[in-house]
């Protein structure tokens, strides 16, 4: 049995750890709610852009002539992998990076470029001797529209210059009931079937005239569409990371509570044992005095 001072030291250490895990749980909860509010505010604008793009694509008599809709050889691909900057969030980063590895391998592209968001993604690919071509700093823990706009416009410009054939995002999506799962999504090129059976999209019964042309309208809408996808992926990944951290910290707090209960019981037993030993020593001493 451990000594009483040692048990007290362990109790103090576990209590300090519990305070940290509890605080991290509360901080992650607030960050997740903030991220979901950001995503909700952006969703209305993004859905409207998709609706306009869908209307142009489905109501244009001639085939859409736009570089973003061209079918290319798909031999050159860019993968934007969005992970976290730190751990302590369960298997969040491991599941995401495992999907990224599998998606890249199954793509069988002749040329692969990796863009990373988050230090965990950068370190993962660096270990695999696949140093990321571009690494975006300070976005994983602070997703915002200006950063997403920079990434989206850079991808669009590279696509226009024919530097790659496809662009994919690998991120973690948080669905209903706070269920998180890693996903891989193609963002370029944009295919007409991507807009089929679009939920919540309304078709206009009147013929619209786009000035100066449908092509010009698409040229303006497509970058905003890509920016919206990147921003949504960054926000969803951030919210998923915070949700995973909440789960991990809640489990750690419960484990600390169980450990404290055991340590306190062990402390009480040690105290009782010490008191019993002292009483036995006093009794033995008294008996020796009376015997003399």
C-alpha positions as a printed Julia matrix, in Angstrom:
292×3 Matrix{Float64}:
   0.0    0.0     0.0
   1.27   3.46   -0.88
   2.05   5.95    1.83
  -0.47   8.67    2.72
   1.69  11.58    1.38
   2.17   9.71   -1.9
  -1.57   9.11   -2.27
  -2.3   12.77   -1.51
   0.2   13.81   -4.16
  -1.48  11.56   -6.72
  -4.92  12.92   -5.8
  -3.68  16.48   -6.3
  -2.16  15.59   -9.68
  -5.38  13.92  -10.9
  -7.49  16.85   -9.67
  -5.28  19.28  -11.61
  -5.55  17.13  -14.71
  -9.34  16.97  -14.34
  -9.52  20.76  -14.21
  -7.61  20.96  -17.49
  -9.72  18.35  -19.29
 -12.94  19.95  -18.06
 -11.79  23.39  -19.21
 -10.79  22.01  -22.62
 -14.22  20.4   -22.94
 -15.98  23.71  -22.29
 -13.67  25.63  -24.65
 -14.2   23.08  -27.45
 -17.96  23.25  -26.92
 -17.96  27.03  -27.35
 -15.71  26.82  -30.43
 -17.89  24.16  -32.05
 -21.06  26.21  -31.57
 -19.31  29.27  -33.02
 -18.17  27.28  -36.06
 -21.67  25.96  -36.73
 -23.09  29.48  -36.53
 -20.49  30.59  -39.09
 -21.47  27.72  -41.37
 -25.19  28.46  -41.08
 -24.64  32.11  -42.02
 -22.66  31.11  -45.12
 -25.02  28.32  -46.21
 -27.8   30.6   -47.48
 -25.4   32.51  -49.72
 -23.7   29.35  -50.93
 -27.0   27.58  -51.68
 -28.12  30.57  -53.73
 -24.96  30.39  -55.86
 -25.47  26.68  -56.46
 -29.08  27.32  -57.41
 -28.07  29.93  -59.98
 -25.38  27.66  -61.43
 -27.82  24.78  -61.65
 -30.37  26.95  -63.42
 -27.86  28.1   -66.04
 -26.56  24.57  -66.65
 -29.98  22.92  -66.93
 -31.7   25.7   -68.92
 -29.0   26.52  -71.45
 -29.82  25.01  -74.83
 -26.23  24.74  -75.99
 -23.65  22.67  -74.16
 -21.95  24.61  -71.41
 -18.68  26.0   -72.72
 -16.56  26.8   -69.72
 -13.04  25.7   -68.73
 -14.3   24.63  -65.3
 -16.66  22.1   -66.91
 -14.15  20.5   -69.26
 -13.4   16.8   -69.0
  -9.66  16.37  -68.76
  -7.4   13.35  -68.64
  -7.41  13.32  -64.81
  -3.73  12.34  -64.75
  -2.8   15.32  -62.57
  -4.62  15.89  -59.3
  -4.48  18.24  -56.35
  -5.61  17.08  -52.91
  -6.43  19.67  -50.26
  -6.21  17.79  -46.94
  -7.7   19.59  -43.93
  -6.63  18.27  -40.51
  -5.96  19.82  -37.11
  -2.99  21.65  -35.65
  -2.85  19.46  -32.53
  -4.01  16.19  -31.05
  -6.0   15.35  -27.92
  -9.09  14.79  -30.07
  -9.35  11.03  -30.22
  -8.94   9.43  -33.65
 -10.01  12.57  -35.53
  -6.68  13.18  -37.29
  -5.84   9.49  -37.76
  -9.17   8.7   -39.49
  -8.89  11.74  -41.75
  -5.3   11.04  -42.8
  -6.06   7.36  -43.37
  -8.83   8.34  -45.79
  -6.51  10.82  -47.51
  -3.88   8.12  -48.07
  -6.47   5.69  -49.41
  -8.07   8.28  -51.71
  -4.72   9.3   -53.2
  -3.71   5.66  -53.77
  -7.03   4.73  -55.36
  -6.84   7.77  -57.66
  -3.83   6.3   -59.49
  -2.81   9.69  -60.86
   0.49  10.17  -62.66
   1.1   13.44  -60.81
  -0.22  14.27  -57.33
   0.09  17.6   -55.55
  -0.79  17.81  -51.87
  -2.01  21.02  -50.25
  -2.36  20.82  -46.47
  -4.23  22.72  -43.8
  -3.15  21.87  -40.24
   0.18  20.82  -38.78
  -0.95  17.21  -38.35
  -1.54  16.84  -42.1
   1.77  18.51  -42.93
   3.71  16.27  -40.55
   1.95  13.14  -41.83
   2.86  13.67  -45.47
   6.36  14.84  -44.57
   6.92  11.47  -42.84
   5.75   9.71  -46.0
   8.34  11.65  -48.04
   5.47  13.48  -49.77
   6.33  17.01  -48.73
   3.21  19.14  -49.3
   3.5   21.49  -52.26
   1.55  24.17  -50.36
   0.88  24.43  -46.62
  -1.63  26.95  -45.34
  -0.88  28.31  -41.86
  -3.24  29.56  -39.13
  -6.4   28.28  -40.84
  -7.13  25.01  -39.01
  -7.77  26.81  -35.7
  -9.21  29.97  -37.25
 -11.31  29.19  -40.35
 -12.54  32.36  -42.0
 -13.85  33.52  -45.33
 -10.78  35.56  -46.39
  -8.53  32.51  -45.94
 -10.97  30.27  -47.82
 -11.18  32.88  -50.57
  -7.4   32.82  -50.94
  -7.32  29.03  -51.24
 -10.3   28.87  -53.61
  -9.0   31.57  -55.95
  -5.54  29.98  -56.01
  -7.06  26.64  -57.05
  -9.16  28.3   -59.74
  -6.2   30.2   -61.15
  -4.07  27.07  -61.24
  -6.87  25.18  -62.96
  -7.25  27.92  -65.57
  -3.5   27.74  -66.25
  -3.87  23.99  -66.83
  -1.58  23.05  -63.94
  -3.8   20.14  -62.86
  -6.82  18.18  -64.09
  -8.74  17.55  -60.85
  -8.96  19.06  -57.38
 -10.26  17.2   -54.34
 -10.85  18.15  -50.72
 -10.39  15.63  -47.91
 -12.0   16.85  -44.71
 -14.15  15.73  -41.79
 -17.86  16.45  -42.02
 -20.18  16.74  -39.03
 -23.69  15.52  -39.75
 -26.84  15.34  -37.72
 -26.46  14.23  -34.14
 -22.84  15.42  -34.11
 -21.78  12.34  -36.06
 -18.41  13.07  -37.64
 -16.92  11.17  -40.57
 -14.06  11.92  -42.97
 -15.06  12.59  -46.57
 -13.36  13.14  -49.92
 -15.03  15.5   -52.39
 -14.14  16.6   -55.91
 -14.45  20.35  -56.43
 -12.89  20.74  -59.9
 -13.87  20.17  -62.6
 -17.55  20.9   -62.03
 -19.78  18.37  -63.75
 -23.46  18.93  -64.66
 -24.48  15.77  -62.78
 -23.23  17.41  -59.58
 -26.36  19.55  -59.67
 -28.91  16.85  -60.41
 -31.54  16.29  -57.72
 -30.32  19.34  -55.86
 -32.34  19.64  -52.66
 -34.11  22.92  -52.14
 -33.32  24.22  -55.63
 -36.21  26.0   -57.32
 -36.6   26.27  -61.06
 -37.7   29.6   -62.44
 -40.61  29.34  -64.91
 -39.61  32.44  -66.85
 -36.67  32.77  -69.16
 -33.84  34.75  -67.63
 -31.37  36.81  -69.57
 -27.81  36.94  -68.3
 -25.76  39.99  -69.2
 -23.44  39.85  -70.94
 -23.86  36.03  -71.35
 -24.36  32.72  -69.54
 -20.64  32.02  -69.94
 -19.72  35.3   -68.24
 -22.17  34.56  -65.44
 -20.64  31.12  -64.9
 -17.14  32.59  -64.96
 -18.2   34.83  -62.07
 -20.15  32.17  -60.16
 -17.72  29.24  -60.35
 -14.93  30.81  -58.23
 -17.53  31.78  -55.62
 -18.8   28.2   -55.71
 -15.29  26.83  -55.13
 -14.67  29.36  -52.35
 -17.93  28.28  -50.7
 -16.91  24.62  -50.84
 -13.49  25.35  -49.35
 -14.95  27.53  -46.61
 -17.63  24.96  -45.75
 -15.0   22.21  -45.59
 -12.74  24.29  -43.31
 -15.6   25.18  -40.96
 -16.97  21.64  -40.9
 -13.49  20.26  -40.2
 -13.0   22.75  -37.37
 -16.39  21.93  -35.85
 -15.69  18.19  -36.18
 -12.32  18.58  -34.49
 -13.91  20.42  -31.57
 -16.64  17.79  -31.3
 -14.02  15.02  -31.27
 -12.03  16.92  -28.63
 -15.18  17.35  -26.54
 -15.75  13.6   -26.62
 -12.12  12.87  -25.75
 -12.0   15.42  -22.91
 -15.34  14.25  -21.51
 -14.02  10.68  -21.43
 -10.81  11.89  -19.77
 -12.8   13.8   -17.15
 -14.9   10.73  -16.35
 -11.74   8.61  -16.08
 -10.27  11.2   -13.71
 -13.43  11.05  -11.57
 -13.17   7.27  -11.35
  -9.47   7.47  -10.5
 -10.16  10.09   -7.81
 -12.82   7.88   -6.24
 -10.37   4.98   -6.07
  -7.55   7.13   -4.73
  -9.76   8.67   -2.04
 -10.89   5.22   -0.97
  -7.27   4.09   -0.85
  -6.42   7.23    1.14
  -9.17   6.5     3.68
  -7.98   2.93    4.05
  -4.41   4.08    4.57
  -5.55   6.57    7.23
  -7.62   3.93    8.99
  -4.68   1.55    8.88
  -2.39   4.24   10.33
  -4.91   5.07   13.09
  -5.35   1.4    13.93
  -1.59   0.94   14.11
  -1.27   3.97   16.42
  -4.03   2.63   18.69
  -2.33  -0.76   18.82
   0.97   0.91   19.76
  -0.73   2.97   22.5
  -2.51  -0.09   23.84
   0.67  -2.13   23.84
   2.51   0.68   25.61
  -0.21   1.01   28.22
  -0.22  -2.74   28.81
   3.55  -2.73   29.31
   3.29   0.09   31.88
   0.54  -1.69   33.83
   2.5   -4.95   33.76
   5.45  -3.22   35.47
